[in-house]
Amino acid sequence: MTPIRLLLVDDDPLVRAGLSFMLGGADDIEIVGEAGDGSEVAALVAEVRPDVVLMDIRMPTMDGLAATEALRKRPDAPEVVVLTTFHADEQVLRALRAGAAGFVLKDTVPAEIVAAVRAVAAGEPVLSPSVTQQLISQVAGGGPELDRRRRALDRLDVLGDREREVAVAVGKGASNADIAAELYLSVATVKAHVSRVLTKLDLNNRVQIALLVHDAGLLNEE
């Protein structure tokens, strides 16, 4: 098995050392580089070509949000997992909207951080729909929320009926196998629908689909 190539980004050398120690002990994870600021990420990614970047969100020169936004615009972008000290934080939500595959708290037990790295390397999000909803509800509200719902619904209008059903199922946290069973489709067909949804909406992962579906208020109609 080819090991997962992991880049660590945190401005605290002790945090990086701790992460390197706990993650380097996994047989299927290889630490290929470390950075102390978001401004170092682009060059380092080009050099070491990681599969996953574990990214601190608060750093002095370039924070993890700006680094994630820049990184996920690359055509060959690695997956990003945001490191944070807060469950519900506007910067975390912005990082997810920018394409981060999820987030983990800095006090998360080592086994769960390892599991998160493995999950995003396999193309799976590392946060549940309930956590997504918690983030949205705690950092947004009022008029802007209504505007965001209108914009989300307008974006979803480009989807066909079946694509919309698949998008809503993704927003509920369903796996491809679950969606296939619910909609009486093959798993291959579901994968094709998910790919088309991502392309039509100009998104790059399932977390972004889930956020858009939450924004549109479609899950509340269930």
Summary of the structure (lengths in Angstrom):
residues: 222
radius of gyration: 17.5
end to end distance: 41.5
largest distance: 50.7
contacts: 717
relative contact order: 0.11
helix: 56%
strand: 13%
